[in-house]
Amino acid sequence: MPSERRMSAMRLLALCLLALTILGSAAVAGDRRKSLEEAVSEARSQYPGRVLSAETDRQGGRESYNIRILTDEGRVRRIQVDPESGRFERRR
């Protein structure tokens, strides 16, 4: 039967491994920002046409992607994307 000291060491090791697993998962999830290229690709799939411009805008410490697409119908769509959430907001 394992000694009390050895059991305590095993519990401590198990807790450390669990903490590292949780922290590692959070770090990977936190790094999953949508890139400008990904946002443009998704915008083109929603609004087929020619991309006129795509740029990163920084205001008030926050970033957003502004994309302009000339649709096949001849309309210009202005789309704003939040890179953190990936949420699209069609502006016009």
C-alpha positions in Angstrom: 0.0 0.0 0.0 1.4 3.4 -0.9 2.6 5.7 1.9 0.6 8.8 2.8 3.4 11.0 1.5 3.5 9.3 -1.8 -0.3 9.6 -2.1 -0.1 13.3 -1.4 2.5 13.8 -4.1 0.4 11.9 -6.6 -2.6 14.1 -5.8 -0.5 17.2 -6.2 0.8 16.0 -9.5 -2.7 15.1 -10.7 -3.9 18.6 -9.8 -1.0 20.3 -11.5 -1.6 18.3 -14.7 -5.3 19.2 -14.6 -4.5 22.9 -14.1 -2.1 22.8 -17.1 -4.7 21.1 -19.3 -7.3 23.7 -18.4 -4.9 26.7 -18.9 -3.6 25.2 -22.1 -7.2 24.8 -23.5 -8.0 28.4 -22.5 -4.9 29.7 -24.2 -5.7 27.9 -27.5 -9.3 29.1 -27.4 -8.1 32.7 -26.7 -5.8 32.6 -29.8 -8.7 31.8 -32.1 -9.2 35.3 -33.5 -10.6 35.5 -37.0 -7.9 36.8 -39.4 -8.7 39.5 -42.0 -8.3 36.9 -44.7 -10.8 34.5 -43.0 -13.3 37.3 -42.6 -13.0 38.3 -46.3 -13.4 34.7 -47.4 -16.6 34.3 -45.3 -17.9 37.7 -46.4 -17.4 36.6 -50.1 -19.3 33.4 -49.4 -22.3 35.4 -48.1 -22.1 38.2 -50.7 -20.7 36.9 -53.9 -18.8 39.5 -55.9 -15.6 41.4 -56.1 -13.8 42.6 -52.9 -13.2 46.4 -53.3 -11.4 46.8 -50.0 -10.6 45.1 -46.7 -8.9 46.8 -43.8 -8.4 46.7 -40.1 -9.9 49.6 -38.1 -8.8 50.4 -34.6 -11.0 52.7 -32.5 -11.1 53.0 -28.7 -8.8 50.1 -28.2 -11.0 47.7 -30.2 -10.4 46.3 -33.6 -12.8 45.6 -36.4 -12.5 44.6 -40.0 -14.2 46.7 -42.6 -14.9 45.0 -45.9 -16.5 46.4 -49.1 -17.8 44.0 -51.7 -19.3 44.9 -55.1 -22.0 42.3 -55.5 -23.0 40.6 -58.7 -26.1 42.8 -58.7 -23.9 45.9 -58.8 -24.5 47.0 -55.2 -21.7 47.8 -52.7 -22.0 46.0 -49.4 -20.2 47.3 -46.4 -19.6 44.7 -43.8 -18.0 45.1 -40.4 -16.6 42.0 -38.6 -15.5 41.7 -35.0 -12.3 39.6 -35.1 -12.7 38.4 -31.5 -16.2 36.9 -31.9 -16.2 36.6 -35.7 -19.7 38.2 -35.8 -20.7 39.9 -39.0 -22.5 43.2 -39.0 -23.7 44.4 -42.4 -23.7 48.1 -42.4 -25.3 48.8 -45.8 
